[in-house]
Amino acid sequence: MVQAIVSREQAAAPDEQTLRRFYDEHPLLGAEAARVQLVHAARPWPATATVTALRQGQAFESVFAPAALTPLPPGWLRMDALTTYLPGGVLQSLPGLVPGDIAGPIRIGEQAHFVWLQDKQPGQRPPFEALRDQVLVAWQARHQERAVIDTVARLRASAEIQTPS
């Protein structure tokens, strides 16, 4: 039954206006994540001496020994890939930072985390024309899912369900 519904809906072809509206309503479709260059380090909580040194203007790298730095791939890192390297509390501090900012101490467990945002590139989204084929595939998938959900809902509404007494 599901295959029949999906096959029938695959034949549906949206007009250009419908596709553009779908593109506008789904801003993450085809979007490229923002990218950052940063340095992350952790120390045992409360890290008072570290906070004092940073506030006095000491360089981030001189405050932290190399062993305290989190190994990160060199170059630009996609924001959506940072979960592989950084704890959630640190990630939550990033959106409000501008290049040059240092966030911390961020307490996670018994560790004080610090992050130095060196550079940031905003995410980008190609124009509709460049993503048209991808938008069409996504629209068709959503259209097919909706058709199956609607069909199941209609069948449930008209079904007589009996339970043994």
Secondary structure, 3 states (H helix, E strand, C coil): CHHHHHHHHHCCCCCHHHHHHHHHHCCCCCCECCEEEEEEEEEECCCHHHHHHHHCCCCHHHHCCHHHECCCCCCCEEHHHHHHCCCHHHHHHCCCCCCCCEEEEEEECCEEEEEEEEEEECCECCCHHHHHHHHHHHHHHHHHHHHHHHHHHHHHHHCCCCCCC
